[in-house]
Amino acid sequence: MIVLTAALIGALLGGFNAKRRKGNGLDIAQYAAVYAIAFALLGLFATIILEKTL
């Protein structure tokens, strides 16, 4: 659940960031994808750490 939530938040932040920088549609999609992957990886590490400590 953490991974999916983090990926969604990352996609939204990436899309907003590209839109703020006045990117076209492909720029927005690329930023959203990259941020989603990065945030999903962070969420995965957070999930692993939480599972190991609990």
Buried (B, 14 or more C-beta within 10 A) or exposed (E): EBBEEBBBBBBBBBBBBBBEEEBEEEBBBBBBBBBBBBBBBBBBEEBEEEEEEE
